[in-house]
C-alpha cells in the first residue's frame, strides 16, 4: 500500500479519533492532493480518476452521511464540460476548499446556537468526542459551566475531551459509560454531536448515545444534538450500515471453549427521534418530531 | 491491621467480585470464626463483642441490604438469656450456618423460577456479575440459550461471566456497556441480579443496570430481576447510600489544569420499579407495580 491515495483511504477508514465533519473535510483535502498528483495527466484522465476516487471516498465510512453529502456536492460542482486541464484542476481544488470553509462555518454556527441555549452555571452531560460539541464548549469558556463526560469505550475518547475541557478551565467530571444513567440525573442538559441524521429524524452517533438519550428522558432533562444540516441523509434506520471495528479494541479475548464466544464492537447506535429534544444546526434549533 | 476480624471487614469492604448474597453469607462465616476466636472469654464478653462485630458487619456495604437483613436475623435468633458460654457459642455458630444454608436454598429457588421462564433458543442479555444469575444459567445448560453480557466497567466482571458461560457451552456475546442499547434490541429477555430491592420496588444493582432497564423498555423486551426476598429493605431511594469506589479503578488520571477535574466511580445505580417487569424470588415471579 504505497499509493498515497490508498493510504489516505486507509487512514480515513481506521480513524477513531475524529468525528464525521472533520473526516468529511479531510476527504475533501484528499481530493485536492489527488488533483495535484494528476498534474501531468490529460483532462479526460483527471476527470475519470477523480470521479473514481470521489466514489471510493464516499463509501469509506458508511455511518457518516456527511462525507457522502459533501463529496456529492463537490462532484456536482465540478461536472462542467469543455475545460482545459489547468482550468479543471483549479476548479476542483477551489470547490473543495470552498466546501471545507463552508463546513467549518456551518459547524461554528451550530455551536453558537447551542452555546446560546446553555446558561451560566449549568451542567452539561455528553458522550464520546464531537468536534462540533468541542466548539460549543469553546463558546462557553468562562461561563461557569460544568461538564460530565463519559469515557466512551472501547478507545476512551472521552478522556481526551475531559483533559481538553479541563485545560480550558471547565469543571469536568469523567465517568464510565455505565454511570450515564446515574449522572444524567445530575445534569441540566445533554448535548452530543452526530455522525448522521436520518430521514425519520433519528440520530446515528457513537455507541452509548442511545443510552444517554434514554437516561436523559428518564431524568427529564433535554437531549440536544448539535450538527450541520450536511449530516442529514435520506436513509431510514433499516438502511444504515453501523460500522463494526476490531473486537480486539475491547482488550478481552474469549477463551476457546465448548461454547462459541464473540466480542462485538459496533461503533454506532441509532437514537430515535422521539428521544431527541432538538437539533442545533447552522440555522438554529430545529425541534424534532418523531417520524418526520 | 493484624486483627483477623478487622482483616475480614476490610476484605468485605473491598470485594468487587462477589455479589451481595455471597458477601452476606461470607459475613455470617466471619461471625462463626469470631465465636471460635472468643472461646476463652466469658459469656458476657462473648455476647458484647459479637453484638459489636455484628453491627460493624451490618454497615460494611451500605448498598447491600441483604447483609444487614441476614445479620439482623442472626442477632435476633441468638438474643436468648441465661446460656452458658458453650451453649451460646454453639447456638451462634449453628444459627449462622442455618442462615447460610437458607440463603443458598433461597437463591437456588429464585434461579429455578427464572430459568423456567426462559425458553429454548432464546437470547438473554445481562449486565455485571450476579451469583444468582449464574445459577439461572446453570439450570439452562444444554437449552440452546444465547447470552449477551456487557463487560461492566471499571473492573469488567462481565468478562469472567462470559468465560464461565462459554465453558458451560453457551453461545456468548461480550459487549461494551456502551453497546447495551444496541444489543437489548437483539435479545428476547433481560435478566439481572440485585444488591437491594427498595421499599418502592426500585432495584439497587451495579451501575449500568438502569441503562439496560431503559434499553429493554425501548426494545420492548421484559426486564427481570432475580433475587431472594432477603434483599428487600425498607428504605426508599433517597435514603440509600450508593457506594463509590476508588476513581483509580477507571485507569484515567485527569491532568492538573486550570479547571477542576474529578473521576467518579459510583458502583451502583437505582432502577425505578416502573422499568422492572418482575422479580423472581424464592416464591416465584413477583410482578412489580411502581410505587408499591
Interface residues (C-beta under 8 A of the other chain):
Chain A: X150 X151 X152 X153 X154 X156 X159 X162 X163 X165 X166 X167 X168 X169 X170 X171 X172 X173 X174 X175 X176 X177 X178 X179 X180 X181 X182 X183 X206 X207 X208 X210 X211 X214 X215 X217 X218 X242 X250 X252 X254 X255 X257 X258 X259 X260 X261 X262 X263 X264 X265 X266 X269 X272
Chain B: X127 X150 X151 X152 X153 X154 X156 X159 X162 X163 X165 X166 X167 X168 X169 X170 X171 X172 X173 X174 X175 X176 X177 X178 X179 X180 X181 X182 X183 X206 X207 X208 X210 X211 X214 X215 X217 X218 X242 X250 X252 X254 X255 X257 X258 X259 X260 X261 X262 X263 X264 X265 X266 X269 X272
